[in-house]
Amino acid sequence: MLFGELPLKEGEEDFTIMRIVIEGIENGEPKKYTYNLLDKFNRETKTISMARTGYTCTAVANLMLDGGFKNEGVSAPEIVGIGEGNLTYVLKYLAERGVHYRIS
């Protein structure tokens, strides 16, 4: 039912809101991380937000090309994040393209 309502009309701009909450034990202590994202249509490049959030895939592809992730075969996203410096690499890649997470 929604597919007919989803396409953007001429002149409309989209946005993406995302919150990721991770809770667990880190170094023997309870820990909670919250990642918040508000991304909007980029007027300069005319790139919709949903395409911009897809930059995460190209960040990981570049991470692999740069030798930062060497697993073979299919890997779940959380496996990529285990590697030392991989999250920092991806967040930096996104920030360079104007996609910013607030971490608390």
Summary of the structure (lengths in Angstrom):
residues: 104
radius of gyration: 16.4
end to end distance: 36.9
largest distance: 52.8
contacts: 213
relative contact order: 0.17
helix: 32%
strand: 28%
